[in-house]
Amino acid sequence: MPDPDYSRLIDAPTWAFIRATEAAYPADTAALGIADQRAIYDRMCRAFFRGYPEGVTALDQSIAGIPCRRYPGAGPASVLYAHGGGFVVGGLHSHDDVCAEIRAATGLTVISVAYRLSPEHPHPAALDDVCGVIRATPGALVLVGDSAGGNLVAAAAHALRDPRLLGQVLIYPGLGGDRGRGSAVTHAFAPMLTAADLAFYAGIRHGGMAPPEGDATVSPLQDAEFSGLPMTLAIGAECDPLHDDAIEYAEKISAAGGLARAVTATGLVHGYLRARATVPRAAESFDMVCKTIAAFAEGRWPF
């Protein structure tokens, strides 16, 4: 199979976003110490920060002993957001304006979870934290996560099978698909995320060991049971080695009789949420994310 032609697949606004990201997050960042990686990632996210929409506020609080940031709203359900960052970087600040804009678009209370990070806290610490916040939050919930956060909220949905979970929205998630075929091979050298990056972060998450096979707490796609899961929207970025995870995950839920929709974000790359203000394709995808969250909160299937 020929290498993908990213000059054709990726449009000019997205290339501008890629270049801006690369300028703020150099290619050799992974070779630095963990503290330096986190500082560079936070600065990169801050470079794309757009502030809060009018009327949105936030307060930091501890839920079940886990640091969280609440964006107060109203409505029939709350939103729990788990940030991306390879289980190693990111936190309440890295996705601050993403969560604020979800609050503004939906009117719902949004709770962002600062789960414990690797390598100090290897798996399953992050998942335990997400599950702990879910258990301690009253009422109905819609789970949302990007990248590593998508993995965590999906794994939590599998582990808990909680009827209070009305829906989940997974944005370019890594769900433990086969890394020897499909998009993992075709897009192994994609801009923004490569197959080598995935292996690097998996090693940190598991203390230098290979991720275990067949463990749904690590790889939701490898679960044996896909019934009893909430309504699901799974979005894969087209130019991303993780693309196929979202598609296969939705297919498995549908095959088990659940409601799931898979969407390919055409021409987009991993991390495109930060491009929602400058890249029309990313803005359209984020609009779908917010509208789907609002529908799930009402117990409504929007597709």
N, C-alpha and C positions, 0 to 999 in steps of 0.2 A: 504494500500500500504506500503510495507516495506521501511525503510529508505534507501536512496541511499548509495551505498558502495563507498565512496570517495577514499578508498585505491585502488580500481580497476579503477574507472573512471579517476582519476587524476594521471598523470605520475610523475616520479621522478623529472624531471626538474621543473615542475610546483609546486610540493611540496616544492622544494628548494626556489622558488620565494615566496610562501606563508609564509614560515618560515622567510625569510629575511624581508618581509613586516611586519610581526607581531613583529619582533625584533625592527623595527623602529617606529611602530605605535601600541602601546600596546592596549590590548582589553578594558581597562578602560578609553581610551582617551575621549570617548563621555561623561563621567561624569565630565570632566574638563570644565573650562570656555572657551568661544568661542575663545578668543585670544590665549589661550594655544593650543586648537585644531588646529587652523590655523598654529601656529608655528610648531607643531609636524608634521602636514601633509606636510608642505613645506620642512621640513628636510627629511622626508621620501622620497618625490619625488626627492629631491636632491641626496639622496643616490643612486638612479638609473640613475642619469643624466649622459649622455655619451658625452656631448659636441656637437658641430655643425659639420656636414659633411663639407668637404673642399669646399670652395667657397660660403657657405651660410652666409649671414649677416642678421642683424635685427636692426630695429630702433623703438623706442617707439614714439607714436604720439597720439593725440586726434582726434577721429572721431565722429562728432555730440556730442562732449562734453564727450565722453566715452573713457577711457584709452584703447589703443590698442597697439599691437606689430606687425609690418609689416616685413615680410621676403620677400624682393623684388625678383620677378621673371619675367617671361614673359608668353606669351601664350594667348589663346582666352578667358580665364576667370580667376577670382581670387577665392581663397578658403577662406571662413569664418569659423574659428574654435571656438567652444564654449567648454570650459573645463568642466570636471566633478568635483565632490566634494560635492554632496548633497545640492547644492545651498547655502552652508555655508562656505566651505573651497575652496582653490585653487585660481589660478589667472594666470598672465602672466608667472610667474616663474615655476609653477607646471608642465606645459605641454610644456615648452620651447623647449626641444629637440625633442618632438613628432612633433611639428609644423615645426621645422627646417628640420627634416627628410622627412616630407611630401613635403616641398619645394624642397629638393634635389631629391627626387624620381620622382616628377611630373614636375619640372621646373616652376611651377606656383607660382604667388605671394600668400602668405598665410597671412591672417589677424587674429590674435588671439584677442579675446574680453575679457576684464576684466570687465564683467558685475557686477552690484552691488549685494552684498551678504546679505542673511538673517543672523540673525534676524533684523539687523539694517534697512534693506530694504526688507520688505516682498513682496511676489507676488502682483502685476506683474512687479516689478521694473526690475528684471533680463531680463524678456522677452521684456520689453520696450527698454532696452539697446540694445539687439540683433537686434530687429527690427529697431532701430534707426541707427545702423551701416549699416545694409543692405540697408536702404533707402538712406544713405549718400554715399555709395560706388558705383561709376559708373560702368557700364558694367555688363557682365554676372557673375554669382556667382555659386559656388558649396558649399553647406552647409555641415559642418562636426561637429559632436559632440559626446562625450562619456558620458555615464551615465546621469547626470543632464544636461550636455550640449547637449546630444541627444534629451532630452525632449525639450529644449529651441529652437533648430533649427527646429525641427518638428513643434512645436507650432507656430513659426514664419512663416513657410511655409504655414500653415493653415490660419493664420491671414492675410497674405499679398496676397497669390495667385498671386505672381509676376512672369510674364513670363520670367524675367531675371534669375530666379532661375532654373538652368539647371539640378540640381540633389541634392540629400541629402544622406549622408552616416552616419548612426546612429550606434554607437558602444555600445553594452550592454545598450540601453536606457531604462529609466523608463518612460512609456507613459500612465500610468493611467489604466492599466489592472486590472482585478478582483483579489484582493488579497486573496480571499477565495477559490481559486481553482488552479489547474495546478501547474506550477513551483513555484508559490508563497507559496504553501503548501509543495510540494515535497522537495524543496530546501530552506525551511524556516530557516535552520540552516547551510547553506553552508559556507565553508571557505570564508573569505574576505567580505561577505555581507550577513546579515540575515534579516528576516522579521522585527525583532525588530529595526534594523538599519533604515529600510525604514520608519517605523512609526515615529521614532525619528526625522529624518530629515524633514519629511512631516510636523510634528508639528511645527518645527522651521520656515519652509517656510511660514506657514499660521498663525503665531502668536499664536500658541497653539490650534488653532481650527482644526477641521477635514477638509480635502480638500473638496471643493464643488463638488458635482456630476454633470456630464453633461457639464462641462466647458472645452471647447477644449483648452483654454489658459493654463489650468493646466494639462489636460489629453487629448492629441491629439487623443487617441484611442476612446474617448467618443464623438468625433465630429459626427454630423449627415451627413456630406458631405465629401467624399474622392476623388471627381473629381477635376481636375485642379491643382494637386500636381506634383512636379517634379519627375523625375526618382529617384528611391529609392533603396538603399541597406541597409537592417536592419540586424544587426548581434547580435544574442543572445549567451552569454556564456552558455554552457550546465549546469554548476554547479553554478547556479545563480537564486535567486528567481525572477529576472526580465526577465528571458529567454523568456517566452511566449509573452511578450509585443512586441518584435521585430517580432516574427512570425505572430502574429495576425495583426499587423499594416500593414505588407506587403500584407497579404491576403486581407485586406479591400481596399487597393489601387488597387490591381489587380481586385477585384470584381467590382470596380467602373470604370474599363477600363483603368487604368493607368499602368505604367511599374514599377514593384517592385519585388525585390528578397529578400527572407529571407534565412539566413544562420545560422546554429548552429555551433558555435566554439567548436568542440568536446573536452571534457575533460578540458575546460578552465573555469576560474573563473572571477568574477567581478574584473576589474582593470588590466586585463592582458596586456594592452598596455605597461605597465612598464616592462613587461617580454619579450618584442620583441627581445632583444639581447641575451637572455639566454635560452628561451624556444622555441624549433622548431615550435610547434603548434602556438604559439603567433606570431612568425616571419612570418609564412605562412598567418595568418590572416591579419597582417599589410601589407604584400605585396598585398593581395587582396584589402585592403582599398585603397592603393596608386594607383593601376592600375585602380580601379573603378573611383576614383576621376579624373584621367587623361582622362578616356573615357567620363565621364559626361561633363568635360570641353569642349570636342570636340562635344558635342551633340550626343554622340554615346552610344547606349545600348550594354554593353559588355557581356551580358549573353544569 
